Amino acid sequence: MRFTSTAVKQGRVWWVQNDQHPSATSMVRRLSDAAEHQREAIAFVAGIPQEEVEVFVTPSLSPDLDRLVKSARKAVTDAEVAQREAAAKSRRAVAELKGAGLSGTDVAAVLGVSPQRVSQLKA
């Protein structure tokens, strides 16, 4: 069963409360420990086996921090997409340059990469 919990930073600890079972609460020092502690609390409160509990913990952040985190995550995703596109274009360029009769060393010089990278891009 899937559950969601919200974590709020209070001093040196995170106060975590389950959204579906508000009496299932826990305090943890590290946010990374919150899901496991919530699994235990939810199982106890709901009377279900702990193995059946799947928890997604969302930290409650200020609007400014929330925007910053979303922006950073989007930048990472955009970079991953750009990296895949760059690799695909580089593979095509290697194939076209090799097809035009350039050596691997010349292809590397044209693309500004190492000859080893040209070999990787041929695969």
N, C-alpha and C positions, 0 to 999 in steps of 0.2 A: 504494500500500500504506500502511496506517495503522500508526503506531508510537506508543508512549508513552515519555516520558522523565521522569525525576525530577530536579528542581533543588534543590540544597542550598546555602544561603548560607554561605560560608566567608570571613570577613574582608570584603574589598572585592569579591570575585568570587562568582559562582555556579558551582558544580561541577555539571555536567549529565551524567547517564548514562542511556543508553537501556535500557529494561526488557527488551526482546527480545534485544538485542545488547549485553551489558554492556561489551564492549570499545569501543563507540562512545561516547566521552566528549568533552566540550568544556568550556572555561572561558570565561565571558563576564562583562563588568562589569554589563550590563543584562539583566534577565530577558527583556525584549522581544526580545533578539537570540538567545535560546537555541534557538528552533525552527529558525531558518535554519542555525545552526551544527550542530545535530543532524542536519538533513537531509543536510548534506555528510558528516558522520561516519558516519551510518548507511549512506548510499549506498556509501561507501568500504569499510566493513567487510562489508556484505552483498553487495557486488558487483552492485548494481543502479543503474540510472540515477537521478540525483538528482531528476529531474522526476517520478518515480514515488513519491517518498517524501513522506508527509504525517505531520507530527509534532505531537503534543499534549504540551505540557510542563506538569507539575504541580509547583508549588513545595512543598517539604517545610517545613512550619511547625510551631511548637510547638503542643501541643493548645489552649492558650489563644488563640493567634493564629488557629488554624484555626477555632475556634468563633466568634471575633469576625468573621472574614471571611464565614463562612457566615451569620451573623446579619445582617451588613450587606447581603449579596446578597439574602437573603430580604426584608429591609425594602425594598429597591429594587423587587423584584418585586411585593410587596404594594402599594407606592405606585403602581406602574404600573397594576395592576388597579383600585385605588381611583380613579385618575384617569380611567380609561375608564368606570367606573361613574358617576362624578360627571358626566362629559360627557353620558352617555346620559340620566341623570336631568334634567340641565339642559336638554337638547334637548326632552325631554318636557314639562318645566315651561313652557318658552317656548311650545311649541305649545298647551298647555292654557290658559295665561294669555292668549295672543293670541286663542284661541278663545272665551275668556270676555269678549272685547271690550277688553282693556287695550292701550294704545298701546305701542310699542317702548320709549319713555322710561319709562313706568310699569312695564313688565316689568323693565327694568334696575334700577329703584329697588327693586322687590319682591325681586329675586334678589341685589341688592347687587353688580351687575356694570355695566360700561359699556354704553351703547347699541350700541357697535361689537361688543361680545361677544355681545349679543342677536342682532345681524345674523348673526354667524358661526354661532351655534347654530341659526338657522333653516335653514341649509343641510343 
